[in-house]
């Protein structure tokens, strides 16, 4: 089981909430109403880990190894929600958890497990990229530190999903075309329609928020242009090249590989 090794690795890398985050150091004079508003949307979006966990445990019911890993992922993702909520509360924001948060609950439709796994691998890479950008652009020092910590967590989670993708393809090589197709679809993303597990379902997690368009706005402000996703594509294509045994450096390289690996119908 991969879980045994991943548990130890993630345990060693885990940051300490009480020792590393001192909310008393927040410089409130540096924060704008817009940043507080957007941070609230991010905080509530992180709560979607609950709905994703319910989906994982349902769709991966027979995969004890992956479901065991989900226990770590859920803990760390809800920790993200907690640290952002505590930051906002220190800034005077309030959350009616008994009334407000249940209104955001969502049940994801069932889908092929391998595609779900691929989507979340790509999503974690992209979210890490976004958080890294926010860590550089946030106006307040503690908030920059928090985003940097969250970005590192998301990259570690992506690395874990990569391990499970390798295991899945090793066990069932015929699922590789589905992995590549989902990857290609996820990589075809724009700032106007950013693809992440919280944005692509219907309804999506972000559709439940008071400001469903906040991600697009923040990307246009802090990650403008079309070239900023190069690091995301490079990391994702590195794994896909490994799985396919063919070097792919762009989305254009993926189509011939997908065609070659997809069985032709009789």
C-alpha atoms as an extended CHARMM CRD file, in Angstrom:
* protein
*
       266  EXT
         1         1  UNK       CA              0.0000000000        0.0000000000        0.0000000000  PROA      1               0.0000000000
         2         2  UNK       CA              1.2270000000        3.4790000000       -0.8770000000  PROA      2               0.0000000000
         3         3  UNK       CA             -0.6140000000        4.8610000000        2.1590000000  PROA      3               0.0000000000
         4         4  UNK       CA              1.9950000000        3.5880000000        4.6240000000  PROA      4               0.0000000000
         5         5  UNK       CA              4.8600000000        5.5010000000        3.0330000000  PROA      5               0.0000000000
         6         6  UNK       CA              2.7780000000        8.5790000000        2.1930000000  PROA      6               0.0000000000
         7         7  UNK       CA              1.5600000000        8.8400000000        5.7850000000  PROA      7               0.0000000000
         8         8  UNK       CA              5.1380000000        9.0450000000        7.0710000000  PROA      8               0.0000000000
         9         9  UNK       CA              6.2700000000       11.4770000000        4.3610000000  PROA      9               0.0000000000
        10        10  UNK       CA              3.3350000000       13.8390000000        4.8390000000  PROA      10              0.0000000000
        11        11  UNK       CA              3.6130000000       13.6110000000        8.6100000000  PROA      11              0.0000000000
        12        12  UNK       CA              7.2190000000       14.8120000000        8.4210000000  PROA      12              0.0000000000
        13        13  UNK       CA              6.3520000000       17.6990000000        6.0900000000  PROA      13              0.0000000000
        14        14  UNK       CA              3.2450000000       18.8630000000        7.9520000000  PROA      14              0.0000000000
        15        15  UNK       CA              3.2700000000       22.4240000000        9.2990000000  PROA      15              0.0000000000
        16        16  UNK       CA              2.1540000000       23.2150000000       12.8250000000  PROA      16              0.0000000000
        17        17  UNK       CA             -0.9100000000       25.4260000000       13.0110000000  PROA      17              0.0000000000
        18        18  UNK       CA             -0.3640000000       26.7620000000       16.5220000000  PROA      18              0.0000000000
        19        19  UNK       CA              3.3980000000       27.2950000000       16.3150000000  PROA      19              0.0000000000
        20        20  UNK       CA              3.7940000000       28.7080000000       12.8020000000  PROA      20              0.0000000000
        21        21  UNK       CA              0.7310000000       30.9650000000       12.3720000000  PROA      21              0.0000000000
        22        22  UNK       CA              0.4970000000       33.9210000000       14.7780000000  PROA      22              0.0000000000
        23        23  UNK       CA             -2.7050000000       35.7880000000       13.9920000000  PROA      23              0.0000000000
        24        24  UNK       CA             -1.7480000000       38.5690000000       16.4080000000  PROA      24              0.0000000000
        25        25  UNK       CA              0.8970000000       39.7190000000       13.9010000000  PROA      25              0.0000000000
        26        26  UNK       CA             -1.6170000000       40.6090000000       11.1740000000  PROA      26              0.0000000000
        27        27  UNK       CA             -1.0760000000       44.1530000000        9.8930000000  PROA      27              0.0000000000
        28        28  UNK       CA             -4.6940000000       45.1430000000        9.3020000000  PROA      28              0.0000000000
        29        29  UNK       CA             -3.6920000000       48.4700000000        7.7510000000  PROA      29              0.0000000000
        30        30  UNK       CA             -2.3510000000       46.6310000000        4.7040000000  PROA      30              0.0000000000
        31        31  UNK       CA             -5.5350000000       44.7240000000        3.9190000000  PROA      31              0.0000000000
        32        32  UNK       CA             -8.2030000000       45.9990000000        1.5370000000  PROA      32              0.0000000000
        33        33  UNK       CA            -11.9040000000       45.1760000000        1.5130000000  PROA      33              0.0000000000
        34        34  UNK       CA            -11.3710000000       43.4530000000       -1.8450000000  PROA      34              0.0000000000
        35        35  UNK       CA             -8.7190000000       41.1260000000       -0.4300000000  PROA      35              0.0000000000
        36        36  UNK       CA            -10.9420000000       40.2660000000        2.5380000000  PROA      36              0.0000000000
        37        37  UNK       CA            -13.8230000000       39.5340000000        0.1620000000  PROA      37              0.0000000000
        38        38  UNK       CA            -11.7280000000       37.3110000000       -2.1130000000  PROA      38              0.0000000000
        39        39  UNK       CA            -10.0930000000       35.5580000000        0.8160000000  PROA      39              0.0000000000
        40        40  UNK       CA            -13.5470000000       34.6810000000        2.1390000000  PROA      40              0.0000000000
        41        41  UNK       CA            -14.4030000000       33.0590000000       -1.2120000000  PROA      41              0.0000000000
        42        42  UNK       CA            -11.1680000000       31.0470000000       -1.1620000000  PROA      42              0.0000000000
        43        43  UNK       CA            -11.8400000000       29.9540000000        2.4100000000  PROA      43              0.0000000000
        44        44  UNK       CA            -15.3230000000       28.6970000000        1.5430000000  PROA      44              0.0000000000
        45        45  UNK       CA            -14.0320000000       26.9970000000       -1.6060000000  PROA      45              0.0000000000
        46        46  UNK       CA            -11.5300000000       25.0320000000        0.5090000000  PROA      46              0.0000000000
        47        47  UNK       CA            -14.5140000000       23.6170000000        2.3910000000  PROA      47              0.0000000000
        48        48  UNK       CA            -15.3040000000       21.6070000000       -0.7540000000  PROA      48              0.0000000000
        49        49  UNK       CA            -12.7650000000       19.0380000000        0.4510000000  PROA      49              0.0000000000
        50        50  UNK       CA            -15.6710000000       17.6220000000        2.4490000000  PROA      50              0.0000000000
        51        51  UNK       CA            -17.7460000000       16.9870000000       -0.6810000000  PROA      51              0.0000000000
        52        52  UNK       CA            -14.7500000000       15.6260000000       -2.5890000000  PROA      52              0.0000000000
        53        53  UNK       CA            -13.9750000000       13.2200000000        0.2570000000  PROA      53              0.0000000000
        54        54  UNK       CA            -17.5160000000       11.8870000000        0.1920000000  PROA      54              0.0000000000
        55        55  UNK       CA            -17.1220000000       11.3730000000       -3.5710000000  PROA      55              0.0000000000
        56        56  UNK       CA            -13.7330000000        9.6570000000       -3.2100000000  PROA      56              0.0000000000
        57        57  UNK       CA            -14.9930000000        7.2160000000       -0.5920000000  PROA      57              0.0000000000
        58        58  UNK       CA            -18.0200000000        6.4080000000       -2.7860000000  PROA      58              0.0000000000
        59        59  UNK       CA            -16.2530000000        6.0410000000       -6.1500000000  PROA      59              0.0000000000
        60        60  UNK       CA            -13.0940000000        4.3670000000       -4.7940000000  PROA      60              0.0000000000
        61        61  UNK       CA            -15.0000000000        2.0850000000       -2.4290000000  PROA      61              0.0000000000
        62        62  UNK       CA            -12.9590000000       -1.0140000000       -3.3120000000  PROA      62              0.0000000000
        63        63  UNK       CA             -9.5910000000        0.7760000000       -3.2340000000  PROA      63              0.0000000000
        64        64  UNK       CA             -8.6040000000        0.5530000000        0.4320000000  PROA      64              0.0000000000
        65        65  UNK       CA             -5.1840000000        2.0470000000       -0.2520000000  PROA      65              0.0000000000
        66        66  UNK       CA             -6.4800000000        5.2430000000       -1.8580000000  PROA      66              0.0000000000
        67        67  UNK       CA             -9.3470000000        5.6450000000        0.6160000000  PROA      67              0.0000000000
        68        68  UNK       CA             -6.7790000000        5.4430000000        3.4210000000  PROA      68              0.0000000000
        69        69  UNK       CA             -4.7800000000        8.2520000000        1.8040000000  PROA      69              0.0000000000
        70        70  UNK       CA             -7.9440000000       10.3450000000        1.5150000000  PROA      70              0.0000000000
        71        71  UNK       CA             -8.0370000000       10.4990000000        5.3190000000  PROA      71              0.0000000000
        72        72  UNK       CA             -4.7660000000       12.4740000000        5.2360000000  PROA      72              0.0000000000
        73        73  UNK       CA             -5.8110000000       14.6200000000        2.2880000000  PROA      73              0.0000000000
        74        74  UNK       CA             -9.1190000000       15.5320000000        3.9420000000  PROA      74              0.0000000000
        75        75  UNK       CA             -7.4050000000       16.4920000000        7.1980000000  PROA      75              0.0000000000
        76        76  UNK       CA             -4.8830000000       18.7360000000        5.4690000000  PROA      76              0.0000000000
        77        77  UNK       CA             -7.4280000000       20.3690000000        3.1450000000  PROA      77              0.0000000000
        78        78  UNK       CA             -9.7770000000       21.1620000000        6.0310000000  PROA      78              0.0000000000
        79        79  UNK       CA             -6.7610000000       22.6070000000        7.8040000000  PROA      79              0.0000000000
        80        80  UNK       CA             -6.5010000000       25.0380000000        4.8710000000  PROA      80              0.0000000000
        81        81  UNK       CA            -10.1220000000       26.0550000000        5.4010000000  PROA      81              0.0000000000
        82        82  UNK       CA             -9.4580000000       26.4720000000        9.1180000000  PROA      82              0.0000000000
        83        83  UNK       CA             -6.3630000000       28.6700000000        8.8200000000  PROA      83              0.0000000000
        84        84  UNK       CA             -8.0680000000       30.9710000000        6.3050000000  PROA      84              0.0000000000
        85        85  UNK       CA            -11.2070000000       31.1580000000        8.4440000000  PROA      85              0.0000000000
        86        86  UNK       CA             -9.2100000000       31.9830000000       11.5720000000  PROA      86              0.0000000000
        87        87  UNK       CA             -7.3360000000       34.6700000000        9.6310000000  PROA      87              0.0000000000
        88        88  UNK       CA            -10.6190000000       36.1800000000        8.4870000000  PROA      88              0.0000000000
        89        89  UNK       CA            -12.1050000000       36.0000000000       11.9790000000  PROA      89              0.0000000000
        90        90  UNK       CA             -9.0480000000       37.8480000000       13.2710000000  PROA      90              0.0000000000
        91        91  UNK       CA             -9.9470000000       40.5210000000       10.6880000000  PROA      91              0.0000000000
        92        92  UNK       CA            -13.5020000000       40.8190000000       12.0210000000  PROA      92              0.0000000000
        93        93  UNK       CA            -15.2620000000       38.4320000000        9.6400000000  PROA      93              0.0000000000
        94        94  UNK       CA            -17.9280000000       36.0750000000       10.9800000000  PROA      94              0.0000000000
        95        95  UNK       CA            -19.1260000000       32.6680000000        9.7950000000  PROA      95              0.0000000000
        96        96  UNK       CA            -22.4840000000       31.1770000000       10.7200000000  PROA      96              0.0000000000
        97        97  UNK       CA            -21.3510000000       27.5730000000       10.4720000000  PROA      97              0.0000000000
        98        98  UNK       CA            -24.6970000000       26.1050000000       11.5280000000  PROA      98              0.0000000000
        99        99  UNK       CA            -26.6570000000       28.0510000000        8.8920000000  PROA      99              0.0000000000
       100       100  UNK       CA            -24.3370000000       29.4160000000        6.2140000000  PROA      100             0.0000000000
       101       101  UNK       CA            -21.9510000000       26.5510000000        5.5480000000  PROA      101             0.0000000000
       102       102  UNK       CA            -24.5520000000       23.7810000000        5.0380000000  PROA      102             0.0000000000
       103       103  UNK       CA            -26.0080000000       25.8360000000        2.1660000000  PROA      103             0.0000000000
       104       104  UNK       CA            -22.7460000000       25.2120000000        0.2830000000  PROA      104             0.0000000000
       105       105  UNK       CA            -23.0350000000       21.4200000000        0.4170000000  PROA      105             0.0000000000
       106       106  UNK       CA            -22.8480000000       19.6430000000       -2.8970000000  PROA      106             0.0000000000
       107       107  UNK       CA            -22.9650000000       16.0430000000       -4.0600000000  PROA      107             0.0000000000
       108       108  UNK       CA            -20.8370000000       15.2200000000       -7.0870000000  PROA      108             0.0000000000
       109       109  UNK       CA            -22.2210000000       12.8880000000       -9.7420000000  PROA      109             0.0000000000
       110       110  UNK       CA            -20.5680000000        9.5110000000      -10.1210000000  PROA      110             0.0000000000
       111       111  UNK       CA            -17.8780000000        9.1590000000      -12.7540000000  PROA      111             0.0000000000
       112       112  UNK       CA            -14.9980000000        6.8870000000      -13.7830000000  PROA      112             0.0000000000
       113       113  UNK       CA            -12.5640000000        6.7300000000      -10.8680000000  PROA      113             0.0000000000
       114       114  UNK       CA             -9.4760000000        7.0240000000      -13.0790000000  PROA      114             0.0000000000
       115       115  UNK       CA            -10.7820000000       10.2700000000      -14.5920000000  PROA      115             0.0000000000
       116       116  UNK       CA            -11.5810000000       11.6730000000      -11.1630000000  PROA      116             0.0000000000
       117       117  UNK       CA             -8.0720000000       10.8400000000      -10.0040000000  PROA      117             0.0000000000
       118       118  UNK       CA             -6.5630000000       12.5090000000      -13.0740000000  PROA      118             0.0000000000
       119       119  UNK       CA             -8.7070000000       15.6140000000      -12.6750000000  PROA      119             0.0000000000
       120       120  UNK       CA             -7.6020000000       16.0650000000       -9.0840000000  PROA      120             0.0000000000
       121       121  UNK       CA             -3.9350000000       15.5500000000       -9.9500000000  PROA      121             0.0000000000
       122       122  UNK       CA             -4.1880000000       18.3640000000      -12.4970000000  PROA      122             0.0000000000
       123       123  UNK       CA             -6.2850000000       20.4490000000      -10.1350000000  PROA      123             0.0000000000
       124       124  UNK       CA             -3.7620000000       20.2750000000       -7.3060000000  PROA      124             0.0000000000
       125       125  UNK       CA             -0.9690000000       21.3470000000       -9.6530000000  PROA      125             0.0000000000
       126       126  UNK       CA             -3.0040000000       24.3210000000      -10.8350000000  PROA      126             0.0000000000
       127       127  UNK       CA             -4.1240000000       25.3660000000       -7.3590000000  PROA      127             0.0000000000
       128       128  UNK       CA             -0.5320000000       25.2540000000       -6.1090000000  PROA      128             0.0000000000
       129       129  UNK       CA              0.3810000000       27.5710000000       -8.9810000000  PROA      129             0.0000000000
       130       130  UNK       CA             -2.4210000000       29.9820000000       -8.0690000000  PROA      130             0.0000000000
       131       131  UNK       CA             -1.5600000000       29.9970000000       -4.3720000000  PROA      131             0.0000000000
       132       132  UNK       CA              2.1030000000       30.6110000000       -5.1430000000  PROA      132             0.0000000000
       133       133  UNK       CA              1.0860000000       33.6690000000       -7.1600000000  PROA      133             0.0000000000
       134       134  UNK       CA             -1.1820000000       34.8850000000       -4.3600000000  PROA      134             0.0000000000
       135       135  UNK       CA              1.6950000000       34.4460000000       -1.8890000000  PROA      135             0.0000000000
       136       136  UNK       CA              3.6560000000       36.9990000000       -3.8990000000  PROA      136             0.0000000000
       137       137  UNK       CA              0.8250000000       39.4540000000       -4.4640000000  PROA      137             0.0000000000
       138       138  UNK       CA             -1.0120000000       39.4320000000       -1.1230000000  PROA      138             0.0000000000
       139       139  UNK       CA             -0.5620000000       42.7990000000        0.6270000000  PROA      139             0.0000000000
       140       140  UNK       CA             -0.0710000000       41.4590000000        4.1690000000  PROA      140             0.0000000000
       141       141  UNK       CA              2.9970000000       39.4310000000        5.3650000000  PROA      141             0.0000000000
       142       142  UNK       CA              1.1950000000       36.7130000000        7.3390000000  PROA      142             0.0000000000
       143       143  UNK       CA             -1.2330000000       36.1690000000        4.4700000000  PROA      143             0.0000000000
       144       144  UNK       CA              1.6990000000       35.7940000000        2.0580000000  PROA      144             0.0000000000
       145       145  UNK       CA              3.1830000000       33.1960000000        4.4210000000  PROA      145             0.0000000000
       146       146  UNK       CA             -0.1000000000       31.2780000000        4.6270000000  PROA      146             0.0000000000
       147       147  UNK       CA             -0.4930000000       31.1090000000        0.8460000000  PROA      147             0.0000000000
       148       148  UNK       CA              3.0980000000       29.8960000000        0.4850000000  PROA      148             0.0000000000
       149       149  UNK       CA              2.4130000000       27.1060000000        2.9910000000  PROA      149             0.0000000000
       150       150  UNK       CA             -0.8160000000       26.1140000000        1.2380000000  PROA      150             0.0000000000
       151       151  UNK       CA              0.9180000000       26.0450000000       -2.1520000000  PROA      151             0.0000000000
       152       152  UNK       CA              3.5270000000       23.6190000000       -0.7970000000  PROA      152             0.0000000000
       153       153  UNK       CA              0.7610000000       21.3890000000        0.5950000000  PROA      153             0.0000000000
       154       154  UNK       CA             -1.0300000000       21.2980000000       -2.7640000000  PROA      154             0.0000000000
       155       155  UNK       CA              2.1640000000       20.3080000000       -4.5660000000  PROA      155             0.0000000000
       156       156  UNK       CA              2.6770000000       17.4400000000       -2.1030000000  PROA      156             0.0000000000
       157       157  UNK       CA             -0.9080000000       16.3240000000       -2.6640000000  PROA      157             0.0000000000
       158       158  UNK       CA             -0.3400000000       16.3910000000       -6.4280000000  PROA      158             0.0000000000
       159       159  UNK       CA              2.7330000000       14.1950000000       -5.9440000000  PROA      159             0.0000000000
       160       160  UNK       CA              0.5880000000       11.7080000000       -3.9990000000  PROA      160             0.0000000000
       161       161  UNK       CA             -2.0530000000       11.6250000000       -6.7340000000  PROA      161             0.0000000000
       162       162  UNK       CA              0.7640000000       11.0130000000       -9.2220000000  PROA      162             0.0000000000
       163       163  UNK       CA              1.8160000000        7.9340000000       -7.2660000000  PROA      163             0.0000000000
       164       164  UNK       CA             -1.7310000000        6.5710000000       -7.3700000000  PROA      164             0.0000000000
       165       165  UNK       CA             -1.9500000000        7.2620000000      -11.1070000000  PROA      165             0.0000000000
       166       166  UNK       CA              1.2730000000        5.2950000000      -11.6430000000  PROA      166             0.0000000000
       167       167  UNK       CA             -0.1430000000        2.4380000000       -9.5880000000  PROA      167             0.0000000000
       168       168  UNK       CA             -3.4660000000        2.5210000000      -11.4600000000  PROA      168             0.0000000000
       169       169  UNK       CA             -1.8280000000        2.3980000000      -14.8950000000  PROA      169             0.0000000000
       170       170  UNK       CA              0.5770000000       -0.3260000000      -13.8060000000  PROA      170             0.0000000000
       171       171  UNK       CA             -2.4380000000       -2.4230000000      -12.7570000000  PROA      171             0.0000000000
       172       172  UNK       CA             -4.6510000000       -1.5000000000      -15.7490000000  PROA      172             0.0000000000
       173       173  UNK       CA             -2.6090000000       -0.1690000000      -18.7050000000  PROA      173             0.0000000000
       174       174  UNK       CA             -5.7320000000        0.0570000000      -20.8800000000  PROA      174             0.0000000000
       175       175  UNK       CA             -6.9380000000        3.0200000000      -18.7790000000  PROA      175             0.0000000000
       176       176  UNK       CA             -4.0570000000        5.2180000000      -19.9660000000  PROA      176             0.0000000000
       177       177  UNK       CA             -6.0270000000        6.7660000000      -22.8820000000  PROA      177             0.0000000000
       178       178  UNK       CA             -8.7180000000        7.9250000000      -20.4400000000  PROA      178             0.0000000000
       179       179  UNK       CA             -6.0260000000        9.5100000000      -18.2550000000  PROA      179             0.0000000000
       180       180  UNK       CA             -4.5240000000       11.3200000000      -21.2360000000  PROA      180             0.0000000000
       181       181  UNK       CA             -7.8950000000       12.5190000000      -22.5170000000  PROA      181             0.0000000000
       182       182  UNK       CA             -8.8580000000       13.9470000000      -19.1270000000  PROA      182             0.0000000000
       183       183  UNK       CA             -5.4370000000       15.5610000000      -18.8110000000  PROA      183             0.0000000000
       184       184  UNK       CA             -5.7500000000       17.1860000000      -22.2310000000  PROA      184             0.0000000000
       185       185  UNK       CA             -9.1990000000       18.5180000000      -21.3340000000  PROA      185             0.0000000000
       186       186  UNK       CA             -7.9490000000       19.9160000000      -18.0130000000  PROA      186             0.0000000000
       187       187  UNK       CA             -4.9350000000       21.5780000000      -19.6230000000  PROA      187             0.0000000000
       188       188  UNK       CA             -7.1510000000       23.4570000000      -22.0800000000  PROA      188             0.0000000000
       189       189  UNK       CA             -7.8990000000       26.1040000000      -19.4860000000  PROA      189             0.0000000000
       190       190  UNK       CA             -8.1880000000       29.8850000000      -19.6160000000  PROA      190             0.0000000000
       191       191  UNK       CA             -8.4740000000       32.6730000000      -17.0550000000  PROA      191             0.0000000000
       192       192  UNK       CA            -12.0510000000       33.2390000000      -18.2020000000  PROA      192             0.0000000000
       193       193  UNK       CA            -12.9510000000       29.5830000000      -17.6370000000  PROA      193             0.0000000000
       194       194  UNK       CA            -10.3330000000       28.1510000000      -15.2440000000  PROA      194             0.0000000000
       195       195  UNK       CA            -10.5010000000       24.3780000000      -14.9010000000  PROA      195             0.0000000000
       196       196  UNK       CA            -10.2630000000       22.9750000000      -11.4040000000  PROA      196             0.0000000000
       197       197  UNK       CA            -12.4180000000       20.3530000000       -9.6400000000  PROA      197             0.0000000000
       198       198  UNK       CA            -14.2480000000       23.2260000000       -7.9040000000  PROA      198             0.0000000000
       199       199  UNK       CA            -15.2250000000       24.8970000000      -11.2030000000  PROA      199             0.0000000000
       200       200  UNK       CA            -16.0060000000       22.1840000000      -13.7500000000  PROA      200             0.0000000000
       201       201  UNK       CA            -19.0620000000       20.3600000000      -12.3950000000  PROA      201             0.0000000000
       202       202  UNK       CA            -22.6310000000       21.5160000000      -12.9640000000  PROA      202             0.0000000000
       203       203  UNK       CA            -23.4310000000       23.0330000000      -10.5790000000  PROA      203             0.0000000000
       204       204  UNK       CA            -19.8850000000       23.6580000000       -9.4180000000  PROA      204             0.0000000000
       205       205  UNK       CA            -18.5660000000       24.4160000000       -5.9500000000  PROA      205             0.0000000000
       206       206  UNK       CA            -17.9250000000       28.0140000000       -6.9970000000  PROA      206             0.0000000000
       207       207  UNK       CA            -21.4960000000       28.3140000000       -8.2880000000  PROA      207             0.0000000000
       208       208  UNK       CA            -22.6420000000       27.9900000000       -4.6640000000  PROA      208             0.0000000000
       209       209  UNK       CA            -20.6660000000       31.0420000000       -3.5460000000  PROA      209             0.0000000000
       210       210  UNK       CA            -21.8880000000       34.6190000000       -3.3530000000  PROA      210             0.0000000000
       211       211  UNK       CA            -19.1840000000       35.5420000000       -5.9080000000  PROA      211             0.0000000000
       212       212  UNK       CA            -18.8130000000       32.6220000000       -8.3610000000  PROA      212             0.0000000000
       213       213  UNK       CA            -16.4840000000       34.6090000000      -10.6500000000  PROA      213             0.0000000000
       214       214  UNK       CA            -13.8450000000       35.4350000000       -8.0520000000  PROA      214             0.0000000000
       215       215  UNK       CA            -11.2280000000       32.9910000000       -9.4080000000  PROA      215             0.0000000000
       216       216  UNK       CA            -11.3290000000       34.4780000000      -12.9140000000  PROA      216             0.0000000000
       217       217  UNK       CA            -10.9970000000       37.9800000000      -11.5030000000  PROA      217             0.0000000000
       218       218  UNK       CA             -8.0560000000       37.0810000000       -9.2720000000  PROA      218             0.0000000000
       219       219  UNK       CA             -6.2830000000       35.2810000000      -12.1080000000  PROA      219             0.0000000000
       220       220  UNK       CA             -6.6830000000       38.2940000000      -14.3760000000  PROA      220             0.0000000000
       221       221  UNK       CA             -5.2180000000       40.5060000000      -11.6500000000  PROA      221             0.0000000000
       222       222  UNK       CA             -2.3960000000       38.3390000000      -10.3470000000  PROA      222             0.0000000000
       223       223  UNK       CA             -1.7190000000       35.8780000000      -13.1880000000  PROA      223             0.0000000000
       224       224  UNK       CA             -2.5240000000       37.8200000000      -16.3640000000  PROA      224             0.0000000000
       225       225  UNK       CA             -1.7510000000       36.4970000000      -19.8320000000  PROA      225             0.0000000000
       226       226  UNK       CA             -1.7590000000       32.9890000000      -21.2850000000  PROA      226             0.0000000000
       227       227  UNK       CA              1.8260000000       31.9870000000      -20.5910000000  PROA      227             0.0000000000
       228       228  UNK       CA              1.6230000000       31.8130000000      -16.8130000000  PROA      228             0.0000000000
       229       229  UNK       CA              0.4950000000       28.1550000000      -16.8730000000  PROA      229             0.0000000000
       230       230  UNK       CA              3.7640000000       26.9020000000      -18.3440000000  PROA      230             0.0000000000
       231       231  UNK       CA              5.0000000000       25.4750000000      -14.9890000000  PROA      231             0.0000000000
       232       232  UNK       CA              1.6770000000       23.6690000000      -14.5030000000  PROA      232             0.0000000000
       233       233  UNK       CA              1.7710000000       22.1180000000      -17.9700000000  PROA      233             0.0000000000
       234       234  UNK       CA              5.4270000000       21.1640000000      -17.5720000000  PROA      234             0.0000000000
       235       235  UNK       CA              4.8060000000       19.2370000000      -14.3350000000  PROA      235             0.0000000000
       236       236  UNK       CA              1.6600000000       17.5520000000      -15.5970000000  PROA      236             0.0000000000
       237       237  UNK       CA              3.1470000000       16.5820000000      -18.9700000000  PROA      237             0.0000000000
       238       238  UNK       CA              6.2090000000       15.1550000000      -17.2520000000  PROA      238             0.0000000000
       239       239  UNK       CA              4.0100000000       12.5530000000      -15.5410000000  PROA      239             0.0000000000
       240       240  UNK       CA              1.9580000000       11.8760000000      -18.6750000000  PROA      240             0.0000000000
       241       241  UNK       CA              5.1680000000       11.3600000000      -20.6640000000  PROA      241             0.0000000000
       242       242  UNK       CA              6.3490000000        8.8850000000      -18.0480000000  PROA      242             0.0000000000
       243       243  UNK       CA              3.0590000000        6.9630000000      -18.0930000000  PROA      243             0.0000000000
       244       244  UNK       CA              2.8840000000        6.8730000000      -21.9010000000  PROA      244             0.0000000000
       245       245  UNK       CA              6.5680000000        6.1930000000      -22.4430000000  PROA      245             0.0000000000
       246       246  UNK       CA              6.5990000000        9.0750000000      -24.9340000000  PROA      246             0.0000000000
       247       247  UNK       CA              8.0020000000       12.5540000000      -24.3790000000  PROA      247             0.0000000000
       248       248  UNK       CA              5.2810000000       15.2070000000      -24.5810000000  PROA      248             0.0000000000
       249       249  UNK       CA              6.1060000000       18.8860000000      -24.0970000000  PROA      249             0.0000000000
       250       250  UNK       CA              2.8270000000       20.4830000000      -25.1850000000  PROA      250             0.0000000000
       251       251  UNK       CA             -0.8460000000       19.6630000000      -25.4920000000  PROA      251             0.0000000000
       252       252  UNK       CA             -0.3360000000       19.2730000000      -29.2460000000  PROA      252             0.0000000000
       253       253  UNK       CA              1.9750000000       16.3360000000      -28.5350000000  PROA      253             0.0000000000
       254       254  UNK       CA             -0.8030000000       14.5440000000      -26.6680000000  PROA      254             0.0000000000
       255       255  UNK       CA             -3.2650000000       14.0100000000      -29.5280000000  PROA      255             0.0000000000
       256       256  UNK       CA             -1.0900000000       11.5970000000      -31.5860000000  PROA      256             0.0000000000
       257       257  UNK       CA             -0.3250000000        9.5910000000      -28.4590000000  PROA      257             0.0000000000
       258       258  UNK       CA             -4.0060000000        9.3870000000      -27.5080000000  PROA      258             0.0000000000
       259       259  UNK       CA             -4.9300000000        8.2520000000      -31.0190000000  PROA      259             0.0000000000
       260       260  UNK       CA             -2.1880000000        5.6350000000      -31.0260000000  PROA      260             0.0000000000
       261       261  UNK       CA             -3.2520000000        4.1960000000      -27.6510000000  PROA      261             0.0000000000
       262       262  UNK       CA             -7.0150000000        4.2990000000      -28.2130000000  PROA      262             0.0000000000
       263       263  UNK       CA             -8.3670000000        1.0140000000      -29.5960000000  PROA      263             0.0000000000
       264       264  UNK       CA            -10.1300000000        1.3470000000      -32.9470000000  PROA      264             0.0000000000
       265       265  UNK       CA            -13.7500000000        0.1630000000      -32.8710000000  PROA      265             0.0000000000
       266       266  UNK       CA            -14.5370000000       -2.8300000000      -35.0610000000  PROA      266             0.0000000000
